[in-house]
Amino acid sequence: MDVVGAVMHKLIRVIYGVLKSGQPFDPEKLIPQTLDDATNDDTSKLALAS
């Protein structure tokens, strides 16, 4: 049940931030970009697939 409470808390904070700022929701701000996504390195993706 602790996990459910943590997810509810995060969602409430996101909703509050969107309503307070008046800006539309941007999922890029919610989930940090990983190093692989930032570099767009296809070779690392191929290594993981095999």
Z-matrix of the N, CA and C atoms (Angstrom, degrees):
N
C 1 1.446
C 2 1.533 1 111.77
N 3 1.326 2 117.18 1 -22.80
C 4 1.463 3 119.85 2 178.82
C 5 1.526 4 111.13 3 -64.23
N 6 1.328 5 115.47 4 -35.24
C 7 1.462 6 119.63 5 -179.41
C 8 1.525 7 109.99 6 -67.34
N 9 1.310 8 116.93 7 -41.46
C 10 1.469 9 120.66 8 178.60
C 11 1.523 10 110.28 9 -61.59
N 12 1.312 11 116.50 10 -42.32
C 13 1.466 12 120.50 11 178.25
C 14 1.518 13 112.00 12 -63.73
N 15 1.337 14 117.20 13 -38.37
C 16 1.463 15 120.81 14 179.38
C 17 1.525 16 111.15 15 -67.15
N 18 1.330 17 117.01 16 -40.66
C 19 1.471 18 120.52 17 178.75
C 20 1.523 19 110.35 18 -67.05
N 21 1.331 20 116.97 19 -41.17
C 22 1.462 21 120.16 20 178.05
C 23 1.530 22 110.37 21 -62.30
N 24 1.319 23 116.92 22 -41.06
C 25 1.461 24 121.09 23 179.47
C 26 1.527 25 110.94 24 -63.03
N 27 1.321 26 116.58 25 -42.91
C 28 1.468 27 120.10 26 179.93
C 29 1.535 28 110.62 27 -64.96
N 30 1.324 29 116.93 28 -43.57
C 31 1.464 30 119.98 29 179.31
C 32 1.528 31 111.59 30 -63.04
N 33 1.316 32 116.54 31 -40.47
C 34 1.467 33 119.83 32 178.90
C 35 1.524 34 110.11 33 -63.70
N 36 1.337 35 117.45 34 -41.12
C 37 1.472 36 120.56 35 178.59
C 38 1.523 37 111.58 36 -64.27
N 39 1.333 38 117.19 37 -39.95
C 40 1.464 39 121.09 38 178.93
C 41 1.524 40 110.10 39 -65.95
N 42 1.324 41 116.85 40 -46.47
C 43 1.468 42 120.58 41 -179.81
C 44 1.520 43 110.63 42 -62.45
N 45 1.329 44 116.83 43 -43.06
C 46 1.461 45 120.52 44 178.78
C 47 1.530 46 110.94 45 -61.73
N 48 1.322 47 116.74 46 -43.15
C 49 1.465 48 120.28 47 179.29
C 50 1.513 49 112.86 48 -63.34
N 51 1.328 50 116.97 49 -40.09
C 52 1.462 51 120.78 50 178.81
C 53 1.528 52 109.96 51 -66.39
N 54 1.320 53 116.68 52 -44.79
C 55 1.467 54 119.59 53 -179.07
C 56 1.527 55 111.68 54 -66.84
N 57 1.328 56 117.14 55 -39.87
C 58 1.459 57 120.45 56 -177.99
C 59 1.518 58 111.77 57 -69.88
N 60 1.347 59 117.47 58 -39.15
C 61 1.465 60 120.23 59 -177.35
C 62 1.524 61 112.72 60 -79.05
N 63 1.330 62 116.99 61 -26.21
C 64 1.458 63 120.01 62 -178.23
C 65 1.524 64 113.00 63 78.06
N 66 1.318 65 117.38 64 4.50
C 67 1.457 66 121.25 65 178.96
C 68 1.523 67 109.46 66 -94.80
N 69 1.338 68 116.72 67 152.40
C 70 1.465 69 118.45 68 177.98
C 71 1.531 70 111.05 69 -67.50
N 72 1.316 71 115.53 70 157.51
C 73 1.459 72 121.71 71 -179.52
C 74 1.522 73 110.21 72 -65.34
N 75 1.329 74 116.81 73 132.72
C 76 1.459 75 122.36 74 178.32
C 77 1.526 76 108.16 75 -122.51
N 78 1.345 77 117.66 76 105.68
C 79 1.466 78 119.24 77 -177.07
C 80 1.526 79 113.49 78 -64.52
N 81 1.321 80 118.53 79 -20.24
C 82 1.469 81 121.21 80 177.93
C 83 1.531 82 111.01 81 -64.96
N 84 1.315 83 117.38 82 -29.15
C 85 1.460 84 120.61 83 178.45
C 86 1.523 85 111.45 84 -79.06
N 87 1.320 86 117.28 85 -24.34
C 88 1.460 87 121.22 86 -177.78
C 89 1.514 88 111.60 87 -77.12
N 90 1.325 89 117.08 88 -43.81
C 91 1.463 90 122.19 89 -177.20
C 92 1.516 91 108.25 90 -108.70
N 93 1.326 92 118.37 91 116.57
C 94 1.467 93 119.89 92 -179.46
C 95 1.524 94 111.28 93 -63.05
N 96 1.306 95 115.47 94 146.85
C 97 1.453 96 121.45 95 -179.66
C 98 1.532 97 109.21 96 -76.78
N 99 1.330 98 116.57 97 134.22
C 100 1.460 99 120.25 98 179.75
C 101 1.517 100 109.70 99 -84.26
N 102 1.307 101 116.53 100 167.15
C 103 1.454 102 121.63 101 -179.07
C 104 1.525 103 110.89 102 -62.94
N 105 1.336 104 118.41 103 -40.31
C 106 1.461 105 121.38 104 179.40
C 107 1.525 106 111.06 105 -62.87
N 108 1.333 107 117.27 106 -39.98
C 109 1.461 108 120.42 107 179.25
C 110 1.526 109 111.13 108 -68.46
N 111 1.320 110 116.60 109 -34.28
C 112 1.463 111 120.37 110 -177.13
C 113 1.523 112 111.36 111 -70.98
N 114 1.326 113 116.85 112 -34.93
C 115 1.463 114 119.41 113 -176.34
C 116 1.523 115 112.37 114 -93.48
N 117 1.346 116 117.22 115 -16.79
C 118 1.468 117 121.91 116 -176.82
C 119 1.520 118 110.60 117 52.53
N 120 1.312 119 116.78 118 46.05
C 121 1.455 120 123.37 119 -178.12
C 122 1.526 121 109.06 120 -86.49
N 123 1.336 122 116.37 121 103.94
C 124 1.459 123 120.65 122 -177.97
C 125 1.520 124 112.27 123 -70.66
N 126 1.328 125 118.71 124 -24.14
C 127 1.454 126 119.88 125 -178.97
C 128 1.510 127 111.93 126 -67.64
N 129 1.325 128 118.36 127 -34.23
C 130 1.459 129 119.47 128 178.55
C 131 1.520 130 110.60 129 -69.98
N 132 1.316 131 117.37 130 -33.77
C 133 1.461 132 121.27 131 178.15
C 134 1.538 133 109.76 132 -68.51
N 135 1.330 134 117.35 133 -37.23
C 136 1.450 135 120.31 134 178.54
C 137 1.525 136 110.99 135 -68.46
N 138 1.315 137 116.86 136 -36.27
C 139 1.454 138 120.61 137 179.06
C 140 1.519 139 111.01 138 -66.97
N 141 1.323 140 116.89 139 -35.91
C 142 1.457 141 120.41 140 178.97
C 143 1.524 142 111.56 141 -72.50
N 144 1.338 143 117.44 142 -30.51
C 145 1.454 144 120.93 143 -176.43
C 146 1.522 145 111.68 144 -74.05
N 147 1.322 146 117.69 145 -27.62
C 148 1.471 147 118.75 146 -175.84
C 149 1.504 148 113.74 147 -89.01
